[in-house]
């Protein structure tokens, strides 16, 4: 694999071809590979920000950022099977966190339980007990928001 190029864009500004590619990647990972029977097109993409990772113009990784009352939800994190092992998952999560830098709201996610240590490396901590989502054990994970006052200190 070559270098990953990252684009962060409002969903509503994405070209139709990119949206089709995004939904195809998410369907491939979540519905086909993980055998989840869920509706990816949940109506929450409009108004969201998308983090897109491309190699040679082809989408290989993605994440979605939703601004909600209780925080900034980072989810729909996916890496194409053939692109795994190159650090693209880390790059997408880092880019999503960079996209919300400076915001005081907490970062939240429903993480697959087997990825707890992966997300913990980014400062996320488990809250509560595991639960099933689409038949897969998940955890609510939280990372504190950025303290704007602390960022201004020398």
C-alpha positions as CSV (number, residue, x, y, z in Angstrom):
1,X,0.0,0.0,0.0
2,X,1.1,3.5,-0.5
3,X,0.5,6.7,1.4
4,X,-2.9,7.4,2.9
5,X,-4.4,10.7,2.0
6,X,-7.1,12.0,4.4
7,X,-10.0,14.2,3.6
8,X,-12.3,15.6,6.3
9,X,-15.6,16.9,4.8
10,X,-19.2,17.6,5.7
11,X,-21.3,14.8,4.4
12,X,-23.6,17.2,2.7
13,X,-20.7,18.5,0.5
14,X,-19.5,15.1,-0.7
15,X,-19.9,14.2,-4.3
16,X,-22.4,11.5,-5.1
17,X,-19.6,9.1,-6.2
18,X,-17.8,9.5,-2.9
19,X,-21.0,8.9,-1.0
20,X,-21.6,5.7,-3.0
21,X,-18.0,4.6,-2.3
22,X,-18.4,5.4,1.4
23,X,-21.6,3.4,1.8
24,X,-20.1,0.5,-0.2
25,X,-17.0,0.4,2.2
26,X,-19.2,0.5,5.3
27,X,-21.5,-2.2,3.9
28,X,-18.6,-4.4,3.0
29,X,-17.0,-4.2,6.5
30,X,-20.1,-4.0,8.8
31,X,-22.8,-5.9,6.9
32,X,-20.9,-8.5,4.8
33,X,-17.6,-9.1,6.7
34,X,-19.0,-8.8,10.3
35,X,-22.4,-10.3,9.2
36,X,-24.4,-7.6,10.9
37,X,-28.0,-7.2,9.9
38,X,-28.4,-3.5,10.4
39,X,-29.2,-0.5,8.3
40,X,-26.1,1.5,7.7
41,X,-28.1,4.3,6.1
42,X,-29.5,5.4,9.5
43,X,-30.4,8.9,8.4
44,X,-27.7,10.4,10.6
45,X,-25.1,11.1,7.9
46,X,-26.6,14.4,6.7
47,X,-25.1,17.0,9.0
48,X,-22.2,14.8,10.0
49,X,-18.5,15.2,9.2
50,X,-16.8,12.3,7.4
51,X,-13.1,11.4,7.7
52,X,-12.1,9.6,4.5
53,X,-8.8,7.8,3.8
54,X,-7.8,7.2,0.3
55,X,-5.0,5.4,-1.4
56,X,-4.5,6.2,-5.1
57,X,-7.9,7.9,-5.2
58,X,-9.7,4.8,-3.8
59,X,-11.5,4.9,-0.4
60,X,-10.0,2.4,2.0
61,X,-10.9,3.8,5.4
62,X,-13.5,6.1,7.0
63,X,-15.0,7.4,10.2
64,X,-18.1,9.6,11.0
65,X,-18.3,12.4,13.5
66,X,-21.7,13.3,14.9
67,X,-22.2,16.4,17.1
68,X,-24.8,15.6,19.7
69,X,-25.9,17.2,22.9
70,X,-23.9,14.8,25.1
71,X,-20.7,15.0,23.0
72,X,-19.0,14.3,19.7
73,X,-19.7,10.7,18.6
74,X,-17.0,9.1,16.5
75,X,-18.2,6.0,14.8
76,X,-18.6,4.0,11.6
77,X,-14.8,3.5,11.7
78,X,-13.9,1.1,9.0
79,X,-10.8,-0.1,7.1
80,X,-11.1,-2.2,4.0
81,X,-9.7,-5.7,4.6
82,X,-7.0,-5.5,2.0
83,X,-5.8,-2.2,3.5
84,X,-5.4,-3.4,7.1
85,X,-2.0,-3.7,8.8
86,X,-0.7,-0.4,7.3
87,X,-1.8,1.8,10.2
88,X,-4.8,3.3,8.4
89,X,-7.1,2.7,11.3
90,X,-4.8,4.7,13.6
91,X,-4.6,7.4,11.0
92,X,-8.3,7.7,10.6
93,X,-8.9,7.8,14.4
94,X,-6.1,10.4,14.8
95,X,-7.6,12.5,12.0
96,X,-11.1,12.3,13.5
97,X,-9.7,13.5,16.8
98,X,-7.7,16.3,15.1
99,X,-10.9,17.4,13.3
100,X,-12.6,18.1,16.7
101,X,-9.6,19.5,18.4
102,X,-10.4,22.5,20.6
103,X,-14.0,21.5,21.2
104,X,-14.7,21.1,24.9
105,X,-17.4,18.4,24.5
106,X,-16.4,14.8,25.3
107,X,-15.6,12.3,22.5
108,X,-17.8,9.2,22.6
109,X,-18.1,6.0,20.8
110,X,-19.7,2.6,20.9
111,X,-16.5,0.5,20.3
112,X,-16.3,-3.2,19.6
113,X,-15.1,-4.7,22.9
114,X,-12.1,-6.4,21.3
115,X,-10.8,-2.9,20.2
116,X,-10.8,-1.5,23.8
117,X,-7.0,-1.3,24.0
118,X,-6.8,0.2,20.5
119,X,-9.0,3.1,21.4
120,X,-7.5,3.4,24.9
121,X,-4.3,4.3,23.2
122,X,-6.1,7.5,22.0
123,X,-7.3,8.4,25.5
124,X,-10.7,6.7,25.4
125,X,-11.8,5.0,28.6
126,X,-14.6,2.4,29.0
127,X,-17.8,3.5,30.8
128,X,-20.2,0.9,32.1
129,X,-20.6,-2.7,31.2
130,X,-20.3,-4.3,27.7
131,X,-23.5,-4.6,25.7
132,X,-24.5,-6.2,22.5
133,X,-25.0,-4.2,19.3
134,X,-25.9,-6.1,16.2
135,X,-24.8,-9.3,18.0
136,X,-21.3,-8.0,18.7
137,X,-20.0,-7.0,22.2
138,X,-19.5,-3.3,22.4
139,X,-18.4,-0.8,25.0
140,X,-19.3,2.9,25.6
141,X,-16.0,4.7,25.6
142,X,-15.4,8.3,26.4
143,X,-12.5,10.7,26.0
144,X,-12.6,14.1,27.6
145,X,-13.1,17.2,25.5
146,X,-10.3,19.7,25.0
147,X,-9.9,22.3,27.7
148,X,-9.7,25.5,25.7
149,X,-8.3,27.4,28.7
150,X,-5.5,24.9,29.1
151,X,-4.6,25.2,25.4
152,X,-4.0,28.9,25.9
153,X,-1.6,28.5,28.8
154,X,2.1,28.7,27.8
